[in-house]
Amino acid sequence: MSTSSPTPPVDLTDPRTGAPRGTSVRSRLPEVRAAVSAARSALPGWRALTPRDRGRRLDRLAGLVEEHAAEYAARERAGTGKPETEAVGEIEQVVDLFRFYATAARTRTAPAAGSLVEGHESWVRWEPVGVVGAVVPWNYPLLMAAWRCAPALAAGNTVVAKPAETTPDSLLLLAEHAGSALGADVLRCVPGDRETGRLLVESAVDMVAFTGSGHAGADVAGRAGTRRVSLELGGNAPAIVLPDAPADTWTSLADAVTYNAGQSCAAPARVITLAENHEAAVEGLAAALAARVAGRDFGPLNNPDQAERYDRLVASSGARRNLVAEIAPAPGEEAGHWRPARLLADVPDDDPAVTEEVFGPLLTVQKADGVEAALALANGVPQALAASVWTSDLTAGLRLAAALDAGEAWLNCHLVQTAELPHGGRGASGHGTDLSALALQEYQRPKTVTVRLARPS
């Protein structure tokens, strides 16, 4: 009689030091099936609650996250290496998101109802999809989980969430608190590796919400088949900087590309200038990035694979100018995944650092022959998630913002987001909506109900 060997755990490391920091469970088919089955059993009771009652429980969960904010921040930092101020700020955003969706589901609207067909009354019911499988990334472990889980739960679904392999810590705690605030098995967590994610996608969930790379997103879509899928697949965002850009443009872009070490899907990546302000842009950005020191002002990359990707794209770049800032890790953190803020200038338009998403603290600078050429460069990559325009001429800026192929466009700012405003991609950046009341529709299905009125006697 043969017995299968136990699945080895995931080895976790500290991105700041590169040192081991423990292990995590590697969920396999029995654990995934059990979690989905439990969420399926919890679904009837959760969806039967009124939006008000679900909202009260979501608000209770927000209160638990707020009460334990220090522990959540510590868990976020353990897996990501984020500076404390970034981690604390992101926990505050998570609290705000759950509180926003606690009430947003009570204000939903529906298509017109009434006597649309003679002798009949009709209306539309918004119903939850069912059990949602959510696969979230390592760059914002808790925040991205909240982006997916909060609207899904508010809409009446139950959720089985799979955190990234390197960052299970905070989502495990959220699932624990959800058990107290929402009820047993309304939100389950299955930690593990990529195989765990594949098992979840192929399980008996009714919908898959995925945030991650384009390659992985295509795989998810193929495995999901005819089930509903919501995909957020990365950015490579352009920033068109015109000659009359505000004086704080360089520092604003440097701050945005080094926040979270540039590991943000919507972070600026490709600065596009006109010929007349190209040198000023290179000088201004180089100075602003030089003031942002890895280890002092921002954290490390998350894992060795991400560090290797950054190194590969830099090494393969044909940039004629490669301007590099400093690294200053704390004592004992020298072996961490630190990468410097970097500016690549005079780059070919087909340079790998331009066409691929670096996902690190790096900006490229391209020169365009006119505004329309700048717009063509901005829209010239497959990704279409976010973009920004920098100019003192608001009329010109708004025209460019409208012409950019992106789900979110900023004018004289970048990475400014709030729960009330939708975020989502186009093209290779996926489809679907995160944030805002519109995200509720991602996790609901409309059902038309028509009643024949009593015929006159």
C-alpha positions, 0 to 999 in steps of 0.5 A: 500500500503506497502513501503519498508524501506530504506537500512541502511548505513554501519557504518565505524570505525577508525581501529586505535581508534575503534571509529565511523568515519561516514557511507557509502552507502549500495548499493542494487539491484537498484544501482547495476543494474544502475551502470552496465547498465551505464557501459554497455552504456559506453562500445561501446565508450570506446572500440572503442578508439584506445589503444593510445587514451585510454592510454592518458585518463588513463595517465590523470587519473594517473595525477589526482591521483598524483595531489590529492595524499594527499587526496587519502592517507588520505582516505586510512589511514581513512579506514585502519589505515596505517602509512602515509609512507605506504599510500603515497608509495601505492598511488605512486604505483597506479599512476605508474600502471595506467601509465604502462597500459596506454602504455602496451596495445599498445605493445601487441602481438598476435599469428602468422598471415599470410598465414596459410591455402593455399589461405587464410590470417588469424590473431587474434584480441584481444577484450575486454570481456565487462563489468567487475565486480571487487570486491576488499579487504580492505587490499590495497583498492586503490592498489588492485583496480588499479591492477584490474581496470588498465589492464581491462580499458586498454584492452577496458573494462568498470568496475564496482568496489565494494570496501570492506565494511570498506574501500570505501573512496579511490575507490569512489574518483578514480571513481569520477576522472575517470569520468573526465579523462576517460569519464562518466561511464567508471569506476563506484563504488558501495560501500556496504557490502557482499550482494552488492558484491553478487549482482554485481557478479550475475548482467549482468557483462561479467566477475568477478575479485575478490580478497579476501578469499578462502571461498568468492572466491569459492562462487564468482566462483559458482555464476559467472557460465560460465562467466570468473572469475579471482581469487586471494585468499590469500597466507600463504607464506613459507620462506625456510631459509637455514643455509647459509642465508644472515645476513639480513634475520631476519630483512628482514622477520620481515619487510615484515611480519609487513608491512601493519600489515601482512595483505598482501596475499604474506607476509611471514607467515611460516619460515622453517629451517633445524635442524642446523639453527633452534635455530639461526632462532628463536633467530634472528627472535625474536629479529627482531620482537621485534624491530617492535612495533605496533603503532610505526612501523606498523598499526592496523588490519583492523576490529574486525573480523580480530582481532578475527581471529588473537586471535583465531589462536594464542589461538588454536596454540600448539606452545611451544614458543610464543614470543610477541613484544610490542604494543605502540598505540598513546594516544587516540588510545588504543581501536584500533585493535592493535596486536603485532608482534609475533613468534610461534616456535616449532609448529606442522606441522598441527598447525592452525597457519601453515595450515590457513592464519593468515593475521597478523604480525605473523611468525611460525617457523618449523624445517625440516630434510633436504632440501627436507623435507623443500620443502615438508613443504613449498608445504604442504598447499593448498595455493600457491601464493608466497614463498621465499628462503634464502641462499648464494648458488644461485644455490641451491636457484634457484633450490628451487625457481623452485621447490616451488609451488607458482606463485611468488618466491623470493630469498633473498628478499620478497614482491618485486613487480613491474608493469612489473612482473606478480603475481598470485596464484595456488591451493587454492590461485586462478587463474589468473594474476595481474600485467605485460602485461600478465594481459591484457589477463585476460580482453581480448578474442582472435578472429580469422579472416580468409579471403579467398583470391580472386581466380585467374581468 
